[in-house]
Amino acid sequence: MMRFRRSASADPARTDATPASPPGSRGCQAPAGGAGESIDDLMVQIAEGSETALARLYDLTAGLVLAMAGTAVSSEPSAEAYLTRAYRAVWKAAPRYRPGPHALAWVLHRAVAVQP
């Protein structure tokens, strides 16, 4: 199950919905406990064969991937099967990943291309 946490570094005085990012950050940061790795960092590790990085990527993005799959995934067993296929596709394609600011779009493109 996907868990969302409010960033401890978020400025409570901000009135917009955009989270504060530290200077020099590359965006898409992991929640607390994720060692501050970006999705880009995780994809580089996955391309090198890190199953731990794949598990962290799943924790960060599975909710979004499932939401993008839409109503085609209607039951919990079918959702689990879909996510397994989607992240297997990401794993297989990871060696072709090229680092950059597009990491989340790259992951979503490959994951959502899998038929629910």
N, C-alpha and C positions, 0 to 999 in steps of 0.2 A: 504494500500500500504506500502511496506517495504521501510524504509528510512535508508540510510547508512550515518554515520558520521565518519569523521577522528578523531581518539582519540586525545584529547588535550595533553595527556602525551607522544605521540609518539615522538621519537627523530628524528628531521629532518635530522640529519647527518647519520642516518642508511641507508645502501644501500640495505638491503634485504627487503623482503615483510612481514616479521614477525613483528607484533606490539610489542612494548615494554610492558612488564608486570611488575607491581610492585613486589618487593620481597615478598614472602609469598602468592602471589595470587594463586587462584586455576584454573585460565584459564576461557575461555568463559565468560568474563565479559560483563555486560550490557553496552550499550552506555551511555553517559552523561545523567543524570536525572534518571537513573535506580538504584540509591543508591548503585552502585557497586556490586549488587547481581550477583552471578554466576548462570548458568543454574541449577547447583546442588542445590543451595539455593532455587531457584524457585520451583524445583521439590519437595523438602521437604515441602514447603509451600502448594503446590498443593495437595500433599498427605494428608495434614491436612485440606483440603477443601477450600483453598484460591482461589476464582475466580479472584481476582486482580492479583495474581501471574500467573494464567493461561493466562490472557490478556497480561501480560509482556512477558511471554514465547512466545506467538503467535507473538507479535511484533518483537521479536528477531529472531525467527526461521521460520516463515511462508514462506519467500522467498526461503529459502533453501529446505524446505519440498516440496514446489511447484515445484522447479527445479528438485528435485529428482523424482517427479511423472512423469516427462518427457512429451512427446507429447500427452499422453493419455488425458491430461486436456487441451483442445484446446480453450475453450471459457471462458469468465469471469464468467458467471453463473455456469458453471460446475466446475470451479476452486474454487469458493466460496463454493459450495456444498461439494467438495472434502475436502477442508480445515476444514469445519465444522465437517465432519465425522472423519477426522484425529485427530483433537484436542479433540473430544469427546472420541476417543479411548485412547488418552494420559490421559485424565481426569479419565476415568474408571480404567485404569491400575495403576494410580499413587499410590494407597495404597500399591502396591507391590514393588515400587521403593526403592532401597537401596542406600543411599548416596555414592558417590565416584567420581572419575575423569572421569567416563564414561557417564555422564549425557546427553551430546548431542547425543552420539550414541544410548543411551536408547530411547530418544525422537524420533529420526529419525527412528529407527527400528519399533516402534509402529505406527508412523504416516504413513510411507511408506508402511506398511503392508496392509493398507486400500486400497481397490480397487478404482481407479479413476472413 
